[in-house]
Amino acid sequence: MKITNIIKIIMTVLLFSMTAFAQYTPGTVSNGGSITGTISFEGSAPTLKVLKIEKDAKVCAVDDKYKEDIVVGKSGGLKNVVVYIDGIESGKAWETKYTLNQKGCWFDPHVVIVGVGQKLSIFNSDGILHNIHTFSKLNKSINKAQPKFKKRISAKFAKAEFIKLRCDVHAWMSGWIVAAANPYYVTTDEAGNYSLTGVPAGTYTLKFWHETLGEQSTEVTVGAGGSAKADAKFSS
């Protein structure tokens, strides 16, 4: 094989690798726009299931706990949907703080977002033993005890992924850690509303992810300093 052909092959492989593992570039967005919307649940909202508290009742059973796999507000809005721009390569800077709390034997928030390569601070506000156990496919799984004297631990994730989270000490405690590929990830509130800000002008693929109901996507165009609206509906 000629040397020139070998060089071409090497360059092709390098180019593919750079493309495949391209990372988000944070910066300053001038005259950025916004994307807002409401995610709704279609049909009759499922009844919230009360969870059985079997351990550390003095701390954990102060109030009722309800399964959060599908939470629908009074107006039909769907909570805990992750809305994000897929494939955006540059834009606004990362957030400076990402936190997850264990309070009342509950993960707060139920779905926490942390940027890839950024630090997630995990707090234990209960003064009892907890356990952080993640179930990953792309990142290294975590299975770490957090006793009462260890008020804070931290974690980082190298690859974008939706990661299931549990506490092995308290079986009803479950949630999600979303390792975000870029800063344009948010979750919907109790009314199903969301807002993405500081979006550079352009046309993007917007995705909606829910832990039980799956994923949807749509195309949205944002003008400089303008606003765009994108709603979605999920059904079971």
FILODREN-278006 format. One record per residue (C-alpha): residue number from 1; residue in one letter; x, y, z. Coordinates in nm, 2 decimals, always signed. Layout:
N
> k/r/xx/yy/zz
> NUM/A/X/Y/Z
...
This chain:
236
> k/r/xx/yy/zz
> 1/M/+0.00/+0.00/+0.00
> 2/K/+0.13/+0.35/-0.09
> 3/I/+0.23/+0.58/+0.19
> 4/T/-0.02/+0.85/+0.05
> 5/N/-0.30/+0.60/+0.09
> 6/I/-0.20/+0.51/+0.44
> 7/I/-0.20/+0.88/+0.53
> 8/K/-0.55/+0.92/+0.38
> 9/I/-0.68/+0.63/+0.59
> 10/I/-0.52/+0.77/+0.91
> 11/M/-0.67/+1.11/+0.84
> 12/T/-1.01/+0.96/+0.78
> 13/V/-1.00/+0.77/+1.10
> 14/L/-0.89/+1.08/+1.30
> 15/L/-1.16/+1.29/+1.14
> 16/F/-1.42/+1.03/+1.23
> 17/S/-1.30/+1.01/+1.58
> 18/M/-1.30/+1.38/+1.63
> 19/T/-1.66/+1.40/+1.49
> 20/A/-1.78/+1.10/+1.70
> 21/F/-1.65/+1.24/+2.02
> 22/A/-1.70/+1.61/+1.96
> 23/Q/-1.78/+1.80/+2.28
> 24/Y/-1.99/+2.10/+2.35
> 25/T/-1.80/+2.43/+2.35
> 26/P/-1.93/+2.68/+2.61
> 27/G/-1.91/+3.05/+2.55
> 28/T/-2.11/+3.38/+2.54
> 29/V/-2.43/+3.40/+2.35
> 30/S/-2.52/+3.75/+2.21
> 31/N/-2.88/+3.82/+2.15
> 32/G/-2.99/+3.47/+2.24
> 33/G/-3.35/+3.35/+2.21
> 34/S/-3.57/+3.12/+2.41
> 35/I/-3.78/+2.81/+2.37
> 36/T/-4.08/+2.76/+2.59
> 37/G/-4.38/+2.53/+2.61
> 38/T/-4.60/+2.29/+2.80
> 39/I/-4.59/+1.91/+2.81
> 40/S/-4.93/+1.76/+2.88
> 41/F/-5.06/+1.41/+2.96
> 42/E/-5.34/+1.29/+2.74
> 43/G/-5.62/+1.09/+2.90
> 44/S/-5.71/+1.02/+3.26
> 45/A/-5.43/+1.09/+3.50
> 46/P/-5.32/+0.78/+3.69
> 47/T/-5.38/+0.77/+4.06
> 48/L/-5.07/+0.84/+4.27
> 49/K/-4.95/+0.53/+4.45
> 50/V/-4.86/+0.57/+4.82
> 51/L/-4.53/+0.40/+4.89
> 52/K/-4.48/+0.17/+5.19
> 53/I/-4.22/+0.30/+5.44
> 54/E/-4.05/+0.01/+5.61
> 55/K/-3.74/+0.16/+5.77
> 56/D/-3.63/+0.46/+5.97
> 57/A/-3.99/+0.57/+6.02
> 58/K/-3.91/+0.86/+6.25
> 59/V/-3.73/+1.03/+5.96
> 60/C/-3.88/+0.87/+5.65
> 61/A/-4.26/+0.85/+5.75
> 62/V/-4.31/+1.21/+5.85
> 63/D/-4.53/+1.25/+5.54
> 64/D/-4.67/+1.03/+5.27
> 65/K/-4.45/+0.93/+4.98
> 66/Y/-4.60/+0.88/+4.63
> 67/K/-4.45/+0.71/+4.34
> 68/E/-4.32/+0.97/+4.09
> 69/D/-4.31/+0.77/+3.76
> 70/I/-4.61/+0.97/+3.62
> 71/V/-4.70/+1.30/+3.80
> 72/V/-4.98/+1.50/+3.63
> 73/G/-5.09/+1.84/+3.75
> 74/K/-5.44/+1.97/+3.79
> 75/S/-5.44/+2.13/+3.45
> 76/G/-5.30/+1.81/+3.28
> 77/G/-4.94/+1.92/+3.27
> 78/L/-4.68/+1.65/+3.30
> 79/K/-4.40/+1.69/+3.56
> 80/N/-4.04/+1.57/+3.53
> 81/V/-4.02/+1.56/+3.15
> 82/V/-3.66/+1.64/+3.04
> 83/V/-3.66/+1.89/+2.75
> 84/Y/-3.33/+1.93/+2.57
> 85/I/-3.17/+2.05/+2.25
> 86/D/-3.00/+1.75/+2.08
> 87/G/-2.67/+1.80/+1.90
> 88/I/-2.61/+2.17/+1.97
> 89/E/-2.23/+2.22/+1.96
> 90/S/-2.18/+2.56/+2.12
> 91/G/-2.37/+2.82/+2.31
> 92/K/-2.40/+2.94/+2.67
> 93/A/-2.18/+2.85/+2.96
> 94/W/-2.25/+2.56/+3.20
> 95/E/-2.42/+2.62/+3.53
> 96/T/-2.19/+2.66/+3.83
> 97/K/-2.38/+2.44/+4.07
> 98/Y/-2.56/+2.11/+4.04
> 99/T/-2.71/+1.96/+4.36
> 100/L/-2.91/+1.65/+4.46
> 101/N/-3.05/+1.63/+4.82
> 102/Q/-3.17/+1.33/+5.02
> 103/K/-3.43/+1.48/+5.26
> 104/G/-3.71/+1.29/+5.43
> 105/C/-3.57/+0.97/+5.26
> 106/W/-3.65/+1.12/+4.92
> 107/F/-3.44/+1.23/+4.63
> 108/D/-3.49/+1.60/+4.56
> 109/P/-3.53/+1.67/+4.28
> 110/H/-3.66/+1.34/+4.14
> 111/V/-3.48/+1.41/+3.81
> 112/V/-3.15/+1.60/+3.85
> 113/I/-2.95/+1.74/+3.56
> 114/V/-2.57/+1.77/+3.57
> 115/G/-2.35/+1.87/+3.28
> 116/V/-2.11/+1.61/+3.15
> 117/G/-1.78/+1.66/+3.32
> 118/Q/-1.93/+1.89/+3.58
> 119/K/-1.95/+1.82/+3.96
> 120/L/-2.28/+1.70/+4.11
> 121/S/-2.29/+1.77/+4.49
> 122/I/-2.50/+1.50/+4.67
> 123/F/-2.63/+1.60/+5.02
> 124/N/-2.75/+1.39/+5.30
> 125/S/-2.99/+1.61/+5.51
> 126/D/-3.15/+1.33/+5.70
> 127/G/-2.88/+1.23/+5.96
> 128/I/-2.92/+0.86/+5.88
> 129/L/-2.74/+0.62/+5.65
> 130/H/-2.82/+0.65/+5.28
> 131/N/-2.67/+0.49/+4.97
> 132/I/-2.61/+0.63/+4.62
> 133/H/-2.65/+0.35/+4.36
> 134/T/-2.65/+0.44/+3.99
> 135/F/-2.73/+0.20/+3.71
> 136/S/-2.53/+0.32/+3.40
> 137/K/-2.46/+0.18/+3.06
> 138/L/-2.21/+0.45/+2.94
> 139/N/-2.07/+0.58/+3.26
> 140/K/-1.91/+0.39/+3.55
> 141/S/-2.18/+0.29/+3.80
> 142/I/-2.17/+0.43/+4.15
> 143/N/-2.25/+0.23/+4.46
> 144/K/-2.15/+0.43/+4.76
> 145/A/-2.27/+0.45/+5.12
> 146/Q/-2.34/+0.80/+5.26
> 147/P/-2.35/+0.77/+5.64
> 148/K/-2.50/+1.05/+5.85
> 149/F/-2.16/+1.21/+5.92
> 150/K/-2.08/+1.25/+5.55
> 151/K/-2.31/+1.54/+5.47
> 152/R/-2.19/+1.58/+5.11
> 153/I/-2.03/+1.36/+4.84
> 154/S/-1.97/+1.44/+4.48
> 155/A/-1.99/+1.26/+4.14
> 156/K/-1.90/+1.33/+3.78
> 157/F/-2.01/+1.17/+3.46
> 158/A/-1.80/+1.15/+3.14
> 159/K/-2.07/+1.07/+2.89
> 160/A/-2.42/+1.19/+2.83
> 161/E/-2.68/+0.95/+2.97
> 162/F/-3.01/+0.91/+3.15
> 163/I/-2.91/+0.72/+3.47
> 164/K/-3.14/+0.54/+3.71
> 165/L/-3.07/+0.61/+4.07
> 166/R/-3.17/+0.42/+4.38
> 167/C/-3.09/+0.40/+4.76
> 168/D/-3.03/+0.04/+4.86
> 169/V/-3.10/+0.13/+5.23
> 170/H/-3.45/+0.26/+5.16
> 171/A/-3.60/+0.06/+4.87
> 172/W/-3.87/+0.32/+4.79
> 173/M/-3.62/+0.59/+4.71
> 174/S/-3.56/+0.62/+4.33
> 175/G/-3.48/+0.89/+4.09
> 176/W/-3.28/+0.99/+3.78
> 177/I/-2.95/+1.16/+3.71
> 178/V/-2.94/+1.31/+3.37
> 179/A/-2.58/+1.36/+3.25
> 180/A/-2.64/+1.64/+3.00
> 181/A/-2.44/+1.68/+2.67
> 182/N/-2.49/+2.06/+2.68
> 183/P/-2.64/+2.32/+2.91
> 184/Y/-2.97/+2.32/+2.72
> 185/Y/-3.15/+2.06/+2.94
> 186/V/-3.44/+2.14/+3.17
> 187/T/-3.72/+1.96/+3.35
> 188/T/-4.09/+2.05/+3.34
> 189/D/-4.25/+2.19/+3.66
> 190/E/-4.58/+2.08/+3.83
> 191/A/-4.78/+2.24/+3.55
> 192/G/-4.57/+2.08/+3.27
> 193/N/-4.41/+2.41/+3.17
> 194/Y/-4.04/+2.45/+3.07
> 195/S/-3.81/+2.73/+2.94
> 196/L/-3.48/+2.71/+2.76
> 197/T/-3.29/+3.05/+2.75
> 198/G/-2.98/+3.18/+2.59
> 199/V/-3.03/+2.98/+2.27
> 200/P/-2.82/+3.09/+1.97
> 201/A/-3.03/+3.17/+1.66
> 202/G/-3.08/+2.85/+1.45
> 203/T/-3.29/+2.55/+1.38
> 204/Y/-3.26/+2.26/+1.63
> 205/T/-3.39/+1.92/+1.72
> 206/L/-3.58/+1.95/+2.05
> 207/K/-3.63/+1.63/+2.24
> 208/F/-3.87/+1.54/+2.52
> 209/W/-3.78/+1.25/+2.75
> 210/H/-4.00/+1.09/+3.02
> 211/E/-3.89/+0.80/+3.24
> 212/T/-4.20/+0.59/+3.18
> 213/L/-4.37/+0.74/+2.87
> 214/G/-4.07/+0.74/+2.64
> 215/E/-3.92/+1.01/+2.41
> 216/Q/-4.05/+1.25/+2.14
> 217/S/-3.88/+1.51/+1.92
> 218/T/-3.97/+1.81/+1.71
> 219/E/-3.78/+2.07/+1.50
> 220/V/-3.78/+2.43/+1.63
> 221/T/-3.64/+2.75/+1.49
> 222/V/-3.52/+3.03/+1.71
> 223/G/-3.45/+3.38/+1.58
> 224/A/-3.19/+3.62/+1.72
> 225/G/-3.34/+3.76/+2.04
> 226/G/-3.66/+3.59/+1.96
> 227/S/-3.88/+3.32/+2.11
> 228/A/-4.02/+2.99/+1.99
> 229/K/-4.29/+2.77/+2.14
> 230/A/-4.29/+2.39/+2.13
> 231/D/-4.56/+2.18/+2.31
> 232/A/-4.59/+1.81/+2.33
> 233/K/-4.84/+1.55/+2.46
> 234/F/-4.77/+1.21/+2.61
> 235/S/-5.01/+0.92/+2.68
> 236/S/-4.98/+0.59/+2.85
